[in-house]
Amino acid sequence: MSIEIAILTKTSDSKGGVIAASFKAFKASTHGSYKTFGDCTFSAKHSGKSFIQAEDVTDAIVIGWIKKELGKERLSAIDSILSARITEDANYSGFLSIANCTLPTGSADK
């Protein structure tokens, strides 16, 4: 899978736990960067041994949580959607070259 995830925002609760994140999933190609956006919510276990205060939660940690929440199937679906967009744009030949156009002749008054 070749998508990347970037964190846009993190939301914390009143006890200092990260409970939500907005993210951008993107894939680069020679035609540019193709992206989609999403949101994930998390259950902060404030009394657990693995609890991390919001100020200590890095983007890398949140990306791991997002990947776990989405699972392999949904990550693969995002990858497929972005790959399809890239393929569609790579195969698009909708640009016209004026040198190859035939222009109508005759009077515009007809």
C-alpha positions in Angstrom: 0.0 0.0 0.0 1.5 3.3 -1.0 -0.8 5.9 0.6 0.4 8.3 3.1 -1.6 9.8 6.0 -1.2 13.3 7.4 -3.0 14.6 10.5 -4.9 17.8 10.0 -6.4 18.3 13.5 -6.5 16.5 16.8 -9.4 16.9 19.3 -8.9 16.4 23.1 -11.4 15.8 25.9 -11.4 17.7 29.2 -9.2 15.0 30.8 -6.4 15.5 28.3 -7.1 12.5 26.1 -7.1 12.6 22.3 -10.6 11.5 21.2 -10.7 12.4 17.5 -8.6 13.3 14.5 -9.1 14.6 11.0 -6.7 13.4 8.4 -5.7 13.5 4.8 -4.8 10.3 2.9 -2.8 11.0 -0.2 -0.9 9.3 -3.0 1.7 11.0 -5.2 2.0 10.5 -8.9 3.7 12.3 -11.8 0.4 14.1 -12.3 0.3 15.5 -8.8 -0.9 14.4 -5.4 -4.3 12.7 -5.1 -6.0 13.0 -1.8 -9.1 12.2 0.3 -10.1 13.3 3.8 -11.5 11.6 6.8 -12.2 11.7 10.5 -11.7 9.1 13.2 -12.8 9.0 16.8 -11.0 7.2 19.6 -11.9 6.1 23.1 -9.4 7.5 25.6 -8.8 5.1 28.5 -7.7 7.7 31.1 -6.9 5.2 33.8 -5.0 2.7 31.6 -1.3 2.1 31.6 -0.9 3.1 28.0 -2.8 6.5 28.4 -0.8 9.4 26.8 -1.7 13.0 27.6 -2.7 15.0 24.5 0.4 17.2 24.5 2.5 14.1 24.2 0.6 12.4 21.4 2.6 12.8 18.2 1.1 12.7 14.7 2.9 9.3 14.2 1.0 7.9 17.2 -2.4 9.2 15.8 -1.6 7.8 12.3 -1.1 4.4 13.9 -4.5 4.7 15.7 -6.1 5.7 12.4 -4.6 2.8 10.5 -5.8 0.4 13.3 -9.3 1.9 13.3 -9.6 1.8 9.5 -8.1 -1.7 9.2 -6.4 -3.3 6.1 -9.6 -3.5 4.1 -10.6 0.1 4.3 -7.0 1.3 3.8 -6.8 -0.9 0.7 -10.1 0.6 -0.5 -8.6 4.2 -0.1 -5.5 3.1 -2.0 -7.6 1.6 -4.8 -9.7 4.8 -5.1 -6.7 7.0 -5.3 -5.0 4.7 -7.8 -8.1 4.7 -10.0 -8.0 8.6 -10.0 -4.3 8.5 -11.0 -5.0 6.0 -13.8 -8.0 8.0 -15.0 -5.9 11.2 -15.2 -3.0 9.4 -16.9 -5.3 8.1 -19.6 -7.1 11.3 -20.2 -6.3 12.9 -23.5 -8.8 15.8 -23.5 -6.4 18.5 -24.4 -6.6 19.9 -27.9 -3.8 21.2 -29.9 -4.8 24.1 -32.0 -2.3 23.1 -34.7 -4.4 19.9 -35.3 -7.8 21.6 -35.3 -9.8 22.2 -38.5 -11.6 25.5 -38.3 -14.8 26.2 -40.2 -14.5 28.4 -43.3 -17.0 30.8 -44.7 -18.8 34.0 -43.6 -19.9 34.4 -40.0 -23.0 36.2 -41.4 -24.7 33.1 -42.7 
